[in-house]
Structures are given as structure tokens and as C-alpha cells.
């Protein structure tokens, strides 16, 4: 009787672990997909290399990228740091 309960408990814990791992994996895939789509949409005129360089140079975690300029957040306002070449 005791072995039967332990076996059922082990099966339930294994199933719970596998379900948790599956849900985590699916959530991670969705996050990666969302981030890649966001970056592609925002950086059509500026390369990822340039974005990384600006983030490191200005010591910030985020940039605001518009169609014409790139901004950083300093002192409670957005300051332009790069303008798009029109030509």
C-alpha cells in the first residue's frame, strides 16, 4: 500500500515538473519572439551595432528611437543624441 502511494506521488511530481518546464519553455519562446519583432520595427534606420554603441557610451539601459532621431532619458526629459541623415 505504501509503495503504491509513493509511486503515484512520484508520477504526479514528475508530471508537474514536466508541465512547469514546458510552460517555462513556451513563455521564453514568446518573449524572445516579441523582443526580436520589437527591435526589428524600431531600428529600421539604425543598426544594432550602433544601438549598442550608444547605450554603452551614454550609460543608459534604454533608447527612444523615432523615424528621425535617437533619444536618451536624462534629467526627466528626452535628449536627442543622434539624428538621421537625410540624403
C-alpha positions as CSV (number, residue, x, y, z in Angstrom):
1,X,0.0,0.0,0.0
2,X,2.8,2.4,0.9
3,X,4.7,1.6,-2.3
4,X,1.6,2.4,-4.4
5,X,1.2,5.8,-2.8
6,X,4.9,6.6,-3.3
7,X,4.7,5.6,-6.9
8,X,1.6,7.8,-7.5
9,X,3.3,10.7,-5.8
10,X,6.5,10.3,-7.9
11,X,4.4,10.2,-11.1
12,X,2.5,13.3,-10.1
13,X,5.7,15.2,-9.2
14,X,7.3,14.2,-12.5
15,X,4.2,15.3,-14.4
16,X,4.2,18.6,-12.5
17,X,7.8,19.2,-13.2
18,X,7.4,18.4,-16.9
19,X,4.4,20.7,-17.2
20,X,6.3,23.5,-15.5
21,X,9.3,23.1,-17.8
22,X,7.0,23.1,-20.8
23,X,5.2,26.3,-19.8
24,X,8.5,28.0,-19.0
25,X,9.9,27.0,-22.4
26,X,6.9,28.3,-24.2
27,X,6.9,31.6,-22.3
28,X,10.6,32.0,-23.1
29,X,10.0,31.5,-26.8
30,X,7.2,34.1,-26.8
31,X,9.4,36.6,-25.0
32,X,12.3,36.1,-27.5
33,X,9.9,36.4,-30.4
34,X,8.4,39.6,-29.0
35,X,11.8,41.2,-28.4
36,X,13.1,40.3,-31.9
37,X,10.0,41.8,-33.5
38,X,10.2,45.0,-31.4
39,X,13.9,45.5,-32.2
40,X,13.3,45.0,-35.9
41,X,10.5,47.5,-36.1
42,X,12.3,50.2,-34.1
43,X,15.7,50.0,-35.7
44,X,15.0,50.1,-39.4
45,X,17.4,53.0,-40.0
46,X,19.9,52.3,-37.2
47,X,22.0,49.1,-36.9
48,X,22.1,47.0,-33.7
49,X,25.8,47.7,-33.5
50,X,25.1,51.5,-33.4
51,X,22.4,51.0,-30.8
52,X,24.8,49.0,-28.6
53,X,27.5,51.7,-29.0
54,X,25.1,54.5,-28.0
55,X,23.8,52.5,-24.9
56,X,27.4,51.9,-23.8
57,X,28.6,55.4,-24.5
58,X,25.8,57.1,-22.7
59,X,25.5,54.5,-19.9
60,X,21.7,54.0,-20.3
61,X,19.5,51.0,-20.5
62,X,17.1,52.3,-23.0
63,X,16.8,54.5,-26.1
64,X,13.9,56.1,-27.7
65,X,14.2,55.6,-31.5
66,X,11.9,57.6,-33.8
67,X,11.9,57.9,-37.5
68,X,14.4,60.9,-37.4
69,X,16.2,60.8,-34.1
70,X,17.5,58.7,-31.2
71,X,17.0,60.0,-27.7
72,X,18.2,59.1,-24.2
73,X,16.4,59.9,-20.9
74,X,18.3,62.4,-18.7
75,X,17.0,64.7,-16.0
76,X,13.4,63.8,-16.6
77,X,13.4,64.7,-20.3
78,X,14.4,63.0,-23.6
79,X,17.6,64.4,-25.1
80,X,18.4,63.8,-28.8
81,X,21.8,62.1,-29.3
82,X,21.7,61.0,-32.9
83,X,19.9,62.4,-36.0
84,X,19.1,60.6,-39.1
85,X,21.0,61.7,-42.3
86,X,18.5,62.9,-44.8
87,X,20.1,62.3,-48.2
